[in-house]
Amino acid sequence: MSTGLIFACVGVVLFAMGMAGVLLLEHLLRRILAFNLMGSGAFLVMVGFAQRMDVPDPVPQAMVLTGIVVAVAATALALALARRLHALTGKYTLPPAADD
């Protein structure tokens, strides 16, 4: 088993754990962390499949590096919005959707 395949398998497991967290957890901060876990899993899958004959391909690695920067910015925005929601409602859970 090559290292790229190990990275890809671990990435799939992390992505599945993050997806379960996003779907099952109600606490907003935990959902944000689960979403970051999903992103980390996707990055690991990309890096794992980017190796050909144990030589890394630089294009997917550059995409992953760019994705990490975007993920940090998106996490900062999500945390700022969660903080604002907590200031307005006093809770870290989303209000239920209104039925029409």
VEXZA-746373 format. One record per residue (C-alpha): residue number from 1; residue in three letters; x, y, z. Coordinates in steps of 0.2 Angstrom, whole numbers. Layout:
BEGIN
> seq, type, u, v, w
> NUM, ALA, X, Y, Z
...
//
This chain:
BEGIN
> seq, type, u, v, w
> 1, MET, 0, 0, 0
> 2, SER, 8, 17, -5
> 3, THR, 8, 32, 5
> 4, GLY, -3, 41, -7
> 5, LEU, -17, 28, -4
> 6, ILE, -15, 29, 15
> 7, PHE, -17, 48, 14
> 8, ALA, -33, 46, 3
> 9, CYS, -40, 33, 15
> 10, VAL, -37, 43, 30
> 11, GLY, -45, 58, 21
> 12, VAL, -61, 49, 17
> 13, VAL, -62, 44, 35
> 14, LEU, -60, 62, 41
> 15, PHE, -72, 68, 28
> 16, ALA, -85, 56, 34
> 17, MET, -83, 60, 52
> 18, GLY, -85, 79, 47
> 19, MET, -100, 75, 37
> 20, ALA, -108, 66, 52
> 21, GLY, -104, 80, 63
> 22, VAL, -111, 93, 52
> 23, LEU, -127, 83, 50
> 24, LEU, -130, 77, 68
> 25, LEU, -123, 91, 79
> 26, GLU, -134, 106, 84
> 27, HIS, -121, 117, 93
> 28, LEU, -114, 130, 80
> 29, LEU, -96, 130, 85
> 30, ARG, -95, 111, 84
> 31, ARG, -103, 111, 67
> 32, ILE, -89, 124, 61
> 33, LEU, -76, 112, 68
> 34, ALA, -84, 97, 59
> 35, PHE, -85, 107, 43
> 36, ASN, -66, 111, 45
> 37, LEU, -63, 92, 48
> 38, MET, -72, 89, 31
> 39, GLY, -61, 101, 23
> 40, SER, -45, 93, 30
> 41, GLY, -51, 76, 24
> 42, ALA, -54, 83, 6
> 43, PHE, -37, 91, 6
> 44, LEU, -29, 74, 11
> 45, VAL, -38, 65, -2
> 46, MET, -32, 77, -15
> 47, VAL, -14, 76, -9
> 48, GLY, -15, 57, -8
> 49, PHE, -21, 55, -26
> 50, ALA, -9, 68, -33
> 51, GLN, 6, 57, -31
> 52, ARG, 11, 47, -47
> 53, MET, 24, 34, -45
> 54, ASP, 29, 42, -28
> 55, VAL, 32, 59, -36
> 56, PRO, 21, 72, -30
> 57, ASP, 12, 83, -43
> 58, PRO, 14, 101, -39
> 59, VAL, -3, 107, -46
> 60, PRO, -15, 98, -34
> 61, GLN, -3, 103, -20
> 62, ALA, -4, 122, -25
> 63, MET, -23, 120, -25
> 64, VAL, -23, 112, -8
> 65, LEU, -12, 126, -1
> 66, THR, -24, 139, -9
> 67, GLY, -39, 129, -1
> 68, ILE, -31, 130, 16
> 69, VAL, -30, 149, 15
> 70, VAL, -48, 150, 9
> 71, ALA, -53, 138, 23
> 72, VAL, -45, 149, 37
> 73, ALA, -54, 165, 30
> 74, ALA, -70, 156, 29
> 75, THR, -68, 149, 47
> 76, ALA, -64, 167, 53
> 77, LEU, -80, 173, 45
> 78, ALA, -91, 158, 52
> 79, LEU, -84, 161, 69
> 80, ALA, -88, 180, 68
> 81, LEU, -106, 176, 63
> 82, ALA, -108, 164, 77
> 83, ARG, -101, 176, 89
> 84, ARG, -114, 189, 82
> 85, LEU, -128, 176, 83
> 86, HIS, -123, 173, 102
> 87, ALA, -123, 191, 105
> 88, LEU, -141, 193, 98
> 89, THR, -149, 177, 104
> 90, GLY, -138, 171, 119
> 91, LYS, -137, 154, 111
> 92, TYR, -125, 145, 99
> 93, THR, -139, 135, 90
> 94, LEU, -148, 141, 74
> 95, PRO, -166, 145, 76
> 96, PRO, -179, 133, 68
> 97, ALA, -184, 136, 50
> 98, ALA, -201, 145, 48
> 99, ASP, -214, 135, 39
> 100, ASP, -225, 144, 27
//
